[in-house]
């Protein structure tokens, strides 16, 4: 395996002309094809067929992951683009868990005997909206329905405002070994602008508790491009995060799409930093975090050298899935809960986005799948190319050609022509045997990947800007 390309921390700038030319909107490529290509013609019967093929073609040894979506939040964060239900009616959670149990039973009945889940992730919304008894019931239900591998990776997203050291201890006792704290920004003025007030001291106390409890890895989510952020305020947040020293950091670019997400209409456009400021923030984050000892995994992830994500990066074993960069080998993903997206074999599926429809389908004893996609051979080829670029910054023509029984250069002749401007601007290097993203090109790796995406230029979907 070739080592992935690393940005040069001493020369992290993106000239204004490059930003103007290539700073376009594009997919994040947590999947290919992306979710906007899913069709409603794909439903529960197609999902069942994919599960049957998994049983029949001997892939039970393939890695199996699980994602469970908990949509509830107690308060609204204005920047949020997740599928969520903001409520203080606690009884809604127990009602939802009853339906999750129904879905789990339907899915488990279609798995082959002995299939073991090696990775569990609870996302939201805010999974810690559930109280301790509800979390107990959820984990018990999952373990009754599915087999979990020894030493399985079990992670949960945490709203720091909803937990204390005692709750973290409870999560550890339930078997969670990885945590992700939603911080976003430590600056009080930015927090007020996005309606998410949480003192830095609270997060530091939780980090101390997590370390004393022995969690294997703790991630912190940050967002750049938020309202009222500026170079000085973001510098302070970076200094605080460096002092906090989480094992991983996910630094996402805020996507302001108020026409799609109603909550974002409460954010004033004039409060948002402009594109050059966003690029400076990303560049400064890479510099500061690199100086603090973090490995830049790519696009939006950083990790300490001893973390599993950094080790996978060094060994060329990095993967990308619906949660971002991952150490898990390519495999199947079972998705439970409203709006959850799964992958089985050469298919993607998505559950109903509204609670009403989700409940209604389960009342009919049907899987709540309402859309999805069966991938063609061309989709599978392009997915491998795009993921190689996103994870490793490199595509080897011979290896890819052998894997898919193609002449890579002939098959992608139009794409090679389209790479010309990226090569001319120093974002990509081409040789007779490989494509390689340059250190500066990592800023725009999504643009490089888009060259091989046959759908995105024809899509009417609004994506976030690449920087």
N, C-alpha and C positions, 0 to 999 in steps of 0.2 A: 504493500500500500504506500502511495506517496503521501507525504505530510501535507496537510492543508496549508494554503497560503495565509500568511499573517500580515496585517497592516504594519507599516513602519511607524512606530509611535513618534519618531522625530520629524515626520513630514506629513502630518495628517491635516491636510487642507484640501478643500474642494473649490477650485476657482469658480468665480461667479458665472463665467460663460458655460462651464460644465453643468452647473446647477440649472441654468436657464434651458440648456439643450436637453439634459437627461433627467431633470428633477420632476419626472412625471408621476402619475398615479399608477399603481400596479399591485398585483396580488402579493401576499406574504408567503405563499407556497408552503403552507402547512399541509397541503395535499396538492396533487395534480391528477386530473383536472380539479379546478377549484370549485367550491360549493355552489357558486352561482351557475354552474353547468348542470347541477342536479335536475332531474325531471320528475314530474308527478306520476309519470307512467310506471316508475319504479315503486313498488309497494311491498306489503308484508309477504306476499307470495314469492317475490324475487329474493327477499331477505331469507326466507325459509329455504329456497333453492340453493343459495350460497352456503348456508349452514349444512345442507345435505351434501354438497360437493366437498366441503371440508371434512365431513365424516367419511366420505367414500374414497377420497383420493389419498388417504394416508398422511394427511398433514397435521395429525394430532400432536406431533412433536414440535410444530411451529409455535413460536412464542405467542402467548395470549395475554393481552392487556385488557383493562376494564376502566371505563370512565363513567362516573355517576354525577349527574347534574342536579344540584340543589339550587333552585332559582330564587329563593327568598332572601330579602335584605330588609333591615329595619329602617334604613333611610336611603335617600337617593343621592348618588354621586353624579354630578352633572356630566362628567366626561364619559360615563359608562356606555358601552355599546353591546354589553352582554344581554342574553335573554334573562330577564329578572322579573320578580314580583315584589314590589315594595309594600310591606304590610307590617302591622303590629299585632295582627290576629294570629296568635301562636298556634291555634288549633288547625290552621291550614297545613302546618308541617306534618302533623300526625296523619292527616287525611292523605297527603301526598305519599308518605312512606308506605301506606297500605297499597297504593297503586304501584309503587316501585317494586314491592314484593310480588305482585301479580306479573309484572314484566319480567322480573328475574326468573320466575318459575317457567314462563313461556320460553325464554332464551335457554335456560339450563336444560330443558327437555329436548332441545335440538342439538346440544353439544355431544360429542363422542365421549364414551366413558373414559375417565382418567385425564381428561383435559384439565390442565392446571393454569391458573392465573398467576403470572409472574410480576405483574405491575397493576396497582390500583391507584386511581387518582380521583379525589372528590373535588369538583369545581363548582362554580356558581356564576351569579349570585354570591351568597356567603354560606358555605357549608356550616360554619360555626353559628349560623342562625339556629341550628338544631341544638337543643339542650343535651346534657350528658345522657339522660335516659333515652332520648331519641337517637343519639349517635350509637349507643349500646344496641338498640333495636336494629338499626340499619346494618351495623357490622355483623351482628348475629344472623340476620336474614341472609346477607351475602354469603356468609360461611356455610349456612345451611343449604344454599342453592348451588354453590360452586366450590370447587376444590382450589385452594391456594397453595402455591409452591412454597416449600420451606425457604425462609429468607426473602420472601416476596417484597418488592419495593412498594411501600404504601405511603402515599403523600396526600396532603390536604391543604387547600387554600384557606388562609386565615385572615379575617378582618381583625386587626389588633384591638379594636374597640370592643370586641365581644369576648375576649379571653383574658385570663390571668394565669399565674404560675400553676395554680391548682388545676385549671382546665387543661393546660399543657400536659401535666402529669397524667390526667385521665386519657388524653389522646395517646400518650406513650403506652399506657396500659392496654389500650385497645389494639396496639400493634402498629400504629403509625410511626414510621421512622424518618420521614421527610416532611418538612413544613415549608410553606410559602407565605410570607407576610406581605400583604398589600400595603405598601407605604406611599408610593406615587411621588411624593415630594414632602420634604420636612419644613418648608417655608410656611409660616402661618398665613401670610397674605395669599399665597397660592392655594393653600388649603381652604381658606374662606371662599375663594373664587370658584372652587369646584365642589363646595359643600361637603367637605370631608375633614373634620377637625380631629387630629390625633397628635398629642405632644410627642416630641422625639424621645423624651424620657420614658414614656410608656413602651416604646418599641425596644429601647435599650434594656429595660428591665425584662421584657419577654425574651430577648436574645440571651441574656444571662441565664434565665430559667431553662431555656431550650438546651443550652450547653451543659448545664448541670444535670439535666435529664438524659443526656447522651444521644440526642437525635443525630442521625448519620449526616444529614445535610439540611441546611436552612437557606432558603432563597428569599430574596427581597425583590419585589416588583417596584420599578420606578417608571415614570413617564416624562419624556421631554416634549416641549411644545405646548405645555399647559398655559392657561391664561395667567398673566402677571409674572410668569417666569422671565428672568433675564440672566445675563451672563453672571452677574454677581450673586444672585440668589441661588442659581444652580450650582455655582462653585461651592457655596456653603453646604448645600445638600450633598454634593459629592464628597466633601470633607467629612461630613457626619457619617455617610455610608461607609467610607473607608475606615473610620474609627469603629463602626459597628461590626465590620468584617464578617458579613455572611459568607457562607460557602459558595453561593451562586448569586448572581444579580441578573435580572431580566430588565433591560432598559428599552421600553417601547416608545415608538413615536406616536404622539397623540394624533388621531385621525378625526378631524372636525367635519362631520357630515350631518349637520342639523336637519337636513331634509329627510334623512333616514331615521335619526334617533332623536325623539322628542325632547329628552332630557338635555341634550346639547344646545337646545335653543335658549337655555338660560345662561349660556356663556356668551359674553360680548366678543364679537369678532375683533374689535379694536384692542382687546386685551391680549390677543394671541401674539406670540413672537413671530417675526417674519421668517421666510425660508433661510436666509443667510444665518440668522440667529440660531435656528434649529440645527443647522450644520455645525456651527461653532460648538453648540452644546454636545452634540454627538462626538465631535473630534476631541473636545476637552474631556469628556467622560472616558474615552479610550486612553487618553494620555494619563489622566489622574489614576484611573483604576489599574492601568498597566504599571504605573509607578508604585502602586500599592501592592503589586505582586499578583494581580489577576491576569489570567489568560483570556484573551479575546476569542471567544468561541466562534463568533460570526454574527453579523446583522444586529442582534439585540441581546446576546447572552455573554456573560462573563463568569469565570469560575476560578477558584483557587487551584493551584497546580495539583494538589492531592485529591481534589474532588473527582468523582467518577466521570463527570462531563469533560473535564480537562484531559483526563487520561484517555477517554475515547477519542478526543480530538487528536492527541498525539499519535495514537495508534491507527488513525484512519478508519475508525469504527463509529463515527458519529452518524446519527440518523435524525430525521425530522418528521414529526407527526402533528396531529391537531393541537397538541399542547406546546409545540415549538421544538427546539433541539432536544434530543433524547439519547440515552445510552442503550435503550432497548433495541435488539435486532429487529429487522423488518418482520412484521407479523400481523396478526389479526387483532382488532380492537372491538370489544363488545361495549356498546354505549347504552346506558340506561338513563331514563329521565327525559323530561320535556326538552325538546330541541337538540338533544344529544346526537352527535355524528359518530358513526362507527365504520369499520372497515372489515370485511370478511372476503378473503380471496381477492378476486379482481372486481370487487364491488364496493361502493360507498353507500351508506344509508343514513337518513336523518329522520328523527322522530318529530311528531307534531310539535309546533312551536307554541301553541296555546294549551293551557291546562285543561280547558273544556274539551278540546278534541282529543288530547292525550287520554283523559279519563274515559271519554266515550268509546274509543277504540279498544281500550282494555276491558271495558264493560262488555264488549262484544267478543271477548277472549281472543283478540287479535293483537299481534305486535303493532305498536303505535307508529310504524314507519309510514311516512307520507310522501317521501321523495328520495331519490338516490340516483345511482348511475352504475351501469355495467361497463367496465373499461374495455376498449378495443386493444388490439395488439399495438397500434400506433400510440394510444394513450399510455400503455405500459412502458414503451420505449422512451417516449418523451418524459414520463415521470422519472425514469432512471437518470436521464440526462440532467433534468432540472434539479433533482435531489443531489446529484454529484456536484453540481455547481454550488448549490446552497450550503452543502455540508463540507465540501473539501476544496472548493474553488478550482476544480480541475476535472476534465473529462479526457480519459484515455481512449483514443479512437479504436485501437485494436481490441482492447478489452470489451468495450461497449459493442463493437461489431461482432465479436465472437459470442457474446451473451445473447444477442438478438438476431444472429445470422444475417447480418446486413453489411454492406459496404458503407461505412459511416459517412465518408465524404460525399459520396454520390447521393445518399439518402437525404442529406441535409445541405445540399448545394445552395438552395435559396437562403438558408440560415447563415451559411458561411459568408455570403454576400452581405447580409444584414449586419454581420459582426464588424464589417469594415470601419464604420465610424467609431466604434468602441475601441478597435485596435489603434486607429489613428489618434485617438485622444488619450491613449495610454492606460485604458481601463482593462484591456484584455491582451494577452499574448497568444499568438497562434504559431504552432510548429507543424511539421509533417505528421506528428503523432498525437498531439494533444492541444486542448484549449486550457488556458490558465488565466484566472482572474488575478490582476496585479494587486499589490497592497492598497493602492488608491482605489482600485476598482471595487474593493469590498464595500465602500460607501454605497455603490450602485449595483450590488450583486443581483438584486431583484430585476434590474433592467437587463442584465446579461441573461438571466433565466427567461425573461419574457421573449427573447429572440426565438426560443424553442417552444413557446406556448402558442399553439395554433388557434386558441380560442380567445385570448384576452383582447386582441385588437378589434374583434368583432362583437365583443360583449358590451352591453349597455350598462353594466354594473359600475357603480362608483366605488373605486378602491381608494385606499389611503395613499398619500404621497410616499415615495420611496425613502425620502429623508425629511 
